[in-house]
């Protein structure tokens, strides 16, 4: 379990190799990377929500290129929040 004193967590998306330099990738390759990033990112969010007893605030910072608000809202609705007082905030970032 996470620390019982954890009250605020911010999770930021980071650029995958090649994204920050603007290198072109094949469409299928880029799509695969984005899907993988999204899956890992959502697993981290799920873990924190399900294991933080006193979490008051979870801030999610991501690029609209990686995941849509509707997708994240749908996923969040299926996650169990261990801390009933936890508020979730979503922020757009640019990579």
MMTF fields as JSON, N, C-alpha, C and O atoms, coordinates in Angstrom:
{
  "mmtfVersion": "1.0.0",
  "mmtfProducer": "UNKNOWN",
  "numBonds": 379,
  "numAtoms": 380,
  "numGroups": 95,
  "numChains": 1,
  "numModels": 1,
  "chainsPerModel": [1],
  "groupsPerChain": [95],
  "chainIdList": ["A"],
  "bondAtomList": [4, 2, 8, 6, 12, 10, 16, 14, 20, 18, 24, 22, 28, 26, 32, 30, 36, 34, 40, 38, 44, 42, 48, 46, 52, 50, 56, 54, 60, 58, 64, 62, 68, 66, 72, 70, 76, 74, 80, 78, 84, 82, 88, 86, 92, 90, 96, 94, 100, 98, 104, 102, 108, 106, 112, 110, 116, 114, 120, 118, 124, 122, 128, 126, 132, 130, 136, 134, 140, 138, 144, 142, 148, 146, 152, 150, 156, 154, 160, 158, 164, 162, 168, 166, 172, 170, 176, 174, 180, 178, 184, 182, 188, 186, 192, 190, 196, 194, 200, 198, 204, 202, 208, 206, 212, 210, 216, 214, 220, 218, 224, 222, 228, 226, 232, 230, 236, 234, 240, 238, 244, 242, 248, 246, 252, 250, 256, 254, 260, 258, 264, 262, 268, 266, 272, 270, 276, 274, 280, 278, 284, 282, 288, 286, 292, 290, 296, 294, 300, 298, 304, 302, 308, 306, 312, 310, 316, 314, 320, 318, 324, 322, 328, 326, 332, 330, 336, 334, 340, 338, 344, 342, 348, 346, 352, 350, 356, 354, 360, 358, 364, 362, 368, 366, 372, 370, 376, 374],
  "bondOrderList": [1, 1, 1, 1, 1, 1, 1, 1, 1, 1, 1, 1, 1, 1, 1, 1, 1, 1, 1, 1, 1, 1, 1, 1, 1, 1, 1, 1, 1, 1, 1, 1, 1, 1, 1, 1, 1, 1, 1, 1, 1, 1, 1, 1, 1, 1, 1, 1, 1, 1, 1, 1, 1, 1, 1, 1, 1, 1, 1, 1, 1, 1, 1, 1, 1, 1, 1, 1, 1, 1, 1, 1, 1, 1, 1, 1, 1, 1, 1, 1, 1, 1, 1, 1, 1, 1, 1, 1, 1, 1, 1, 1, 1, 1],
  "groupList": [{"groupName": "UNK", "atomNameList": ["N", "CA", "C", "O"], "elementList": ["N", "C", "C", "O"], "formalChargeList": [0, 0, 0, 0], "bondAtomList": [1, 0, 2, 1, 3, 2], "bondOrderList": [1, 1, 2], "singleLetterCode": "X", "chemCompType": "L-PEPTIDE LINKING"}],
  "groupTypeList": [0, 0, 0, 0, 0, 0, 0, 0, 0, 0, 0, 0, 0, 0, 0, 0, 0, 0, 0, 0, 0, 0, 0, 0, 0, 0, 0, 0, 0, 0, 0, 0, 0, 0, 0, 0, 0, 0, 0, 0, 0, 0, 0, 0, 0, 0, 0, 0, 0, 0, 0, 0, 0, 0, 0, 0, 0, 0, 0, 0, 0, 0, 0, 0, 0, 0, 0, 0, 0, 0, 0, 0, 0, 0, 0, 0, 0, 0, 0, 0, 0, 0, 0, 0, 0, 0, 0, 0, 0, 0, 0, 0, 0, 0, 0],
  "groupIdList": [1, 2, 3, 4, 5, 6, 7, 8, 9, 10, 11, 12, 13, 14, 15, 16, 17, 18, 19, 20, 21, 22, 23, 24, 25, 26, 27, 28, 29, 30, 31, 32, 33, 34, 35, 36, 37, 38, 39, 40, 41, 42, 43, 44, 45, 46, 47, 48, 49, 50, 51, 52, 53, 54, 55, 56, 57, 58, 59, 60, 61, 62, 63, 64, 65, 66, 67, 68, 69, 70, 71, 72, 73, 74, 75, 76, 77, 78, 79, 80, 81, 82, 83, 84, 85, 86, 87, 88, 89, 90, 91, 92, 93, 94, 95],
  "secStructList": [7, 7, 7, 6, 6, 7, 7, 3, 3, 3, 3, 3, 7, 7, 7, 7, 6, 6, 6, 6, 6, 6, 7, 7, 7, 7, 2, 2, 2, 2, 2, 2, 2, 2, 2, 2, 2, 2, 2, 2, 2, 2, 2, 2, 2, 2, 2, 2, 2, 2, 2, 7, 1, 1, 7, 7, 3, 3, 3, 3, 3, 3, 7, 6, 6, 6, 7, 7, 2, 2, 2, 2, 2, 2, 2, 2, 2, 2, 1, 7, 7, 1, 1, 6, 6, 7, 3, 3, 3, 3, 3, 3, 7, 7, 7],
  "xCoordList": [0.833, 0.0, 0.87, 2.008, 0.325, 1.034, 1.024, 0.257, 1.874, 1.979, 0.63, -0.101, 0.311, -0.965, -0.982, -2.041, 0.175, 0.232, 0.181, 0.21, 0.105, 0.055, -1.274, -2.338, -1.211, -2.44, -2.644, -3.783, -1.558, -1.674, -0.668, 0.51, -1.148, -0.284, -0.544, -1.692, 0.534, 0.421, 1.136, 2.303, 0.443, 1.035, 1.098, 0.087, 2.336, 2.538, 2.988, 3.783, 2.472, 2.901, 4.269, 4.531, 5.121, 6.427, 6.491, 5.813, 7.305, 7.449, 8.223, 9.236, 7.736, 8.435, 9.604, 9.631, 10.55, 11.716, 11.266, 10.452, 11.798, 11.447, 10.338, 10.287, 9.45, 8.349, 8.866, 8.417, 9.816, 10.283, 11.088, 11.195, 11.656, 12.454, 11.649, 12.143, 10.431, 9.579, 9.909, 9.482, 10.651, 10.987, 9.716, 8.785, 9.695, 8.523, 8.63, 9.709, 7.517, 7.422, 6.33, 5.467, 6.375, 5.287, 4.014, 4.063, 2.883, 1.616, 1.333, 0.95, 1.512, 1.244, 2.18, 1.751, 3.44, 4.405, 4.052, 4.121, 3.675, 3.309, 2.044, 1.956, 1.066, -0.177, 0.099, -0.495, 0.998, 1.349, 1.998, 1.68, 2.898, 3.562, 2.536, 2.574, 1.624, 0.614, -0.306, -0.654, -0.7, -1.566, -0.841, -1.438, 0.439, 1.234, 1.377, 1.212, 1.685, 1.804, 0.502, 0.502, -0.611, -1.918, -2.212, -2.703, -1.914, -2.177, -1.343, -1.87, -0.069, 0.803, 0.361, 0.331, 0.023, -0.394, -1.657, -1.746, -2.623, -3.866, -3.656, -4.347, -2.721, -2.411, -1.852, -2.176, -1.01, -0.456, -1.56, -1.583, -2.468, -3.593, -4.453, -4.817, -4.771, -5.59, -4.915, -5.564, -3.622, -2.897, -2.958, -3.221, -2.715, -2.726, -4.118, -4.252, -5.14, -6.513, -6.926, -7.584, -6.543, -6.973, -6.159, -6.577, -4.995, -4.12, -3.806, -3.077, -4.32, -4.054, -5.203, -6.325, -4.913, -5.962, -6.45, -7.644, -5.513, -5.873, -5.701, -5.597, -5.671, -5.451, -6.594, -7.767, -6.223, -7.227, -7.299, -8.35, -6.165, -6.119, -5.224, -4.076, -5.764, -4.995, -5.071, -6.156, -3.908, -3.837, -3.23, -2.125, -3.967, -3.516, -3.196, -4.069, -1.941, -1.492, -1.12, -0.203, -1.823, -1.55, -1.784, -2.433, -1.252, -1.406, -2.683, -2.999, -3.42, -4.624, -4.289, -5.181, -3.02, -2.608, -2.605, -2.787, -2.399, -2.284, -3.627, -3.929, -4.429, -5.693, -6.724, -6.389, -7.966, -9.049, -9.695, -9.685, -10.251, -10.913, -12.022, -12.204, -12.764, -13.851, -13.313, -13.95, -12.142, -11.539, -11.123, -11.385, -10.472, -10.003, -11.179, -11.142, -12.218, -13.4, -14.063, -14.486, -14.149, -14.746, -13.938, -14.505, -12.613, -11.756, -11.838, -11.935, -11.797, -11.846, -13.13, -13.127, -14.2, -15.488, -15.46, -16.263, -14.555, -14.472, -13.485, -13.457, -12.679, -11.665, -12.268, -13.194, -11.741, -12.156, -11.272, -10.045, -11.913, -11.155, -11.149, -12.202, -9.969, -9.848, -10.147, -10.65, -9.831, -10.088, -11.331, -11.295, -12.424, -13.669, -13.592, -14.406, -12.622, -12.499, -11.616, -11.424, -11.088, -10.167, -10.873, -11.89, -10.311, -10.792, -9.785, -8.577, -10.29, -9.416, -9.506, -10.592, -8.33, -8.238, -7.485, -6.492, -7.965, -7.327, -6.813, -7.542, -5.53, -4.91, -4.323, -3.791, -4.424, -3.794, -2.334, -2.007, -1.474, -0.061, 0.344, -0.362, 1.464, 2.014, 3.345, 4.092, 3.633, 4.886, 5.967, 7.095],
  "yCoordList": [-1.198, 0.0, 1.251, 1.23, 2.326, 3.592, 4.201, 3.791, 5.165, 5.83, 6.396, 6.964, 6.245, 6.749, 8.274, 8.863, 8.925, 10.382, 11.036, 12.263, 10.254, 10.778, 11.497, 10.884, 12.804, 13.578, 14.132, 14.331, 14.385, 14.959, 14.289, 14.158, 13.868, 13.236, 13.906, 14.144, 14.209, 14.735, 13.771, 13.446, 13.312, 12.4, 13.142, 13.606, 13.242, 13.942, 12.98, 12.071, 13.196, 12.411, 12.917, 14.119, 12.007, 12.395, 11.955, 11.013, 12.642, 12.307, 11.009, 10.788, 10.163, 8.912, 9.233, 10.29, 8.332, 8.522, 8.882, 8.179, 9.969, 10.413, 11.446, 12.253, 11.448, 12.421, 13.831, 14.774, 13.974, 15.308, 15.943, 17.169, 15.146, 15.694, 15.851, 16.407, 15.375, 15.506, 14.543, 14.766, 13.484, 12.497, 11.853, 11.579, 11.619, 10.961, 9.464, 8.882, 8.86, 7.408, 6.908, 7.672, 5.65, 5.051, 5.175, 5.12, 5.341, 5.526, 4.401, 4.655, 3.179, 2.044, 2.049, 1.756, 2.372, 2.421, 3.488, 3.255, 4.658, 5.762, 5.41, 5.666, 4.825, 4.432, 3.408, 3.471, 2.466, 1.442, 2.067, 1.692, 3.011, 3.697, 4.444, 4.371, 5.158, 5.92, 5.0, 5.309, 3.882, 2.938, 2.357, 2.185, 2.057, 1.503, 2.535, 2.206, 3.789, 4.858, 5.021, 5.145, 5.021, 5.213, 4.091, 4.345, 2.852, 1.704, 1.79, 1.584, 2.087, 2.195, 3.349, 3.223, 4.462, 5.649, 5.351, 5.724, 4.688, 4.371, 3.333, 3.371, 2.412, 1.447, 2.161, 1.798, 3.178, 3.946, 4.705, 4.737, 5.312, 6.046, 5.092, 5.394, 3.942, 2.946, 2.527, 2.473, 2.233, 1.784, 2.832, 2.504, 4.081, 5.148, 5.303, 5.415, 5.309, 5.459, 4.294, 4.491, 3.097, 1.916, 1.66, 0.875, 2.317, 2.01, 3.19, 3.018, 4.358, 5.535, 5.759, 6.059, 5.611, 5.716, 7.138, 7.364, 8.104, 9.471, 10.469, 11.671, 9.994, 10.874, 11.883, 11.514, 13.166, 14.224, 14.783, 15.25, 14.731, 15.363, 14.561, 14.256, 14.227, 13.559, 14.446, 14.715, 14.903, 15.778, 14.975, 14.444, 14.896, 14.159, 15.146, 15.887, 15.155, 16.056, 15.221, 14.402, 15.425, 14.624, 15.427, 16.473, 14.926, 15.558, 15.076, 13.889, 15.972, 15.54, 14.606, 13.945, 14.544, 13.631, 12.185, 11.263, 11.984, 10.645, 10.071, 8.916, 10.868, 10.359, 11.479, 12.635, 11.137, 12.115, 12.156, 11.163, 13.297, 13.446, 12.413, 11.853, 12.154, 11.18, 9.781, 9.027, 9.434, 8.127, 8.026, 7.022, 9.075, 9.03, 9.064, 8.401, 9.822, 9.871, 8.505, 8.074, 7.828, 6.494, 5.513, 4.714, 5.584, 4.695, 5.007, 4.099, 6.29, 6.678, 6.201, 5.859, 6.178, 5.738, 4.268, 3.845, 3.496, 2.07, 1.788, 0.673, 2.763, 2.561, 2.714, 3.499, 1.97, 2.075, 3.107, 3.018, 4.094, 5.081, 4.632, 4.519, 4.38, 3.965, 5.126, 4.932, 6.329, 7.519, 8.228, 8.784, 8.215, 8.82, 10.332, 10.897, 10.995, 12.451, 12.885, 14.082, 11.946, 12.262, 12.98, 12.513, 14.12, 14.858, 14.655, 14.631, 14.51, 14.281, 15.489, 15.931, 16.012, 17.164, 16.746, 16.023, 17.207, 16.876, 18.163, 19.149, 18.141, 19.304, 18.881, 17.779, 19.769, 19.53, 19.953, 20.944, 19.214, 19.591, 19.494, 18.898, 20.071, 19.901, 19.186, 19.423, 18.323, 17.555, 18.268, 17.781],
  "zCoordList": [0.0, 0.0, 0.0, 0.467, -0.524, -0.537, 0.863, 1.734, 1.047, 2.34, 2.776, 1.964, 4.027, 4.528, 4.612, 4.828, 4.443, 4.505, 3.133, 3.039, 2.078, 0.722, 0.514, 0.606, 0.231, 0.075, -1.324, -1.747, -2.052, -3.391, -4.322, -3.992, -5.484, -6.484, -7.823, -8.199, -8.537, -9.89, -10.815, -10.596, -11.848, -12.824, -14.148, -14.676, -14.679, -15.944, -17.017, -16.775, -18.19, -19.34, -19.783, -19.765, -20.173, -20.719, -22.175, -22.584, -22.936, -24.353, -24.508, -23.844, -25.386, -25.695, -26.623, -27.253, -26.702, -27.554, -28.977, -29.576, -29.498, -30.843, -30.874, -31.802, -29.897, -29.883, -29.662, -30.314, -28.736, -28.397, -29.523, -29.576, -30.424, -31.517, -32.789, -33.769, -32.79, -33.948, -35.077, -36.21, -34.804, -35.83, -36.348, -35.591, -37.635, -38.225, -38.012, -38.125, -37.708, -37.553, -38.481, -38.915, -38.772, -39.543, -38.721, -37.493, -39.381, -38.655, -37.681, -36.539, -38.107, -37.221, -36.033, -34.917, -36.236, -35.139, -34.13, -32.923, -34.615, -33.717, -32.943, -31.742, -33.628, -32.971, -31.874, -30.797, -32.147, -31.167, -29.937, -28.808, -30.149, -29.03, -28.193, -26.964, -28.832, -28.096, -27.3, -26.16, -27.886, -27.17, -25.958, -24.895, -26.121, -25.021, -23.902, -22.727, -24.268, -23.271, -22.499, -21.275, -23.237, -22.605, -21.611, -20.511, -21.998, -21.129, -19.852, -18.758, -19.973, -18.796, -17.908, -16.684, -18.522, -17.788, -16.98, -15.81, -17.591, -16.899, -15.799, -14.781, -15.985, -14.925, -13.696, -12.565, -13.917, -12.802, -12.063, -10.832, -12.819, -12.217, -11.391, -10.254, -11.972, -11.261, -9.952, -8.908, -10.008, -8.82, -7.707, -6.55, -8.063, -7.052, -6.448, -5.23, -7.272, -6.755, -5.861, -4.839, -6.244, -5.502, -4.233, -3.381, -4.099, -2.974, -2.058, -1.081, -2.336, -1.503, -0.537, -0.944, 0.733, 1.751, 2.012, 2.209, 2.013, 2.379, 1.247, 1.492, 0.028, -1.118, -1.236, -1.271, -1.297, -1.405, -2.828, -3.268, -3.544, -4.854, -5.796, -5.471, -6.961, -8.015, -9.246, -9.761, -9.719, -10.883, -12.032, -11.919, -13.137, -14.312, -15.42, -15.872, -15.858, -16.919, -18.138, -18.076, -19.237, -20.42, -21.686, -21.668, -22.769, -24.072, -24.735, -24.669, -25.369, -26.084, -27.252, -27.783, -27.658, -28.725, -28.241, -29.035, -26.941, -26.378, -25.975, -26.275, -25.302, -24.773, -24.751, -24.492, -25.022, -25.023, -23.644, -22.916, -23.294, -22.0, -21.853, -20.772, -22.925, -22.842, -22.516, -21.779, -23.062, -22.77, -21.313, -20.651, -20.817, -19.431, -18.467, -17.43, -18.786, -17.919, -17.833, -16.761, -18.977, -19.023, -18.166, -17.422, -18.281, -17.497, -16.008, -15.182, -15.667, -14.257, -13.588, -12.405, -14.325, -13.77, -13.355, -12.523, -13.92, -13.594, -12.469, -11.949, -12.083, -11.052, -9.658, -9.455, -8.716, -7.326, -6.633, -6.679, -5.986, -5.217, -3.76, -3.132, -3.232, -1.832, -0.889, 0.217, -1.344, -0.544, -1.082, -2.18, -0.327, -0.817, -1.02, -1.751, -0.381, -0.498, -1.666, -1.882, -2.408, -3.498, -4.648, -5.16, -5.041, -6.203, -7.327, -7.093, -8.544, -9.695, -10.62, -10.995, -10.977, -11.868, -13.122, -13.048, -14.279, -15.551, -16.178, -16.29, -16.589, -17.236, -18.573, -18.71, -19.555, -20.848, -20.763, -20.111, -21.409, -21.52, -22.98, -23.793, -23.299, -24.645, -24.504, -23.554, -25.442, -25.386, -26.13, -26.196]
}
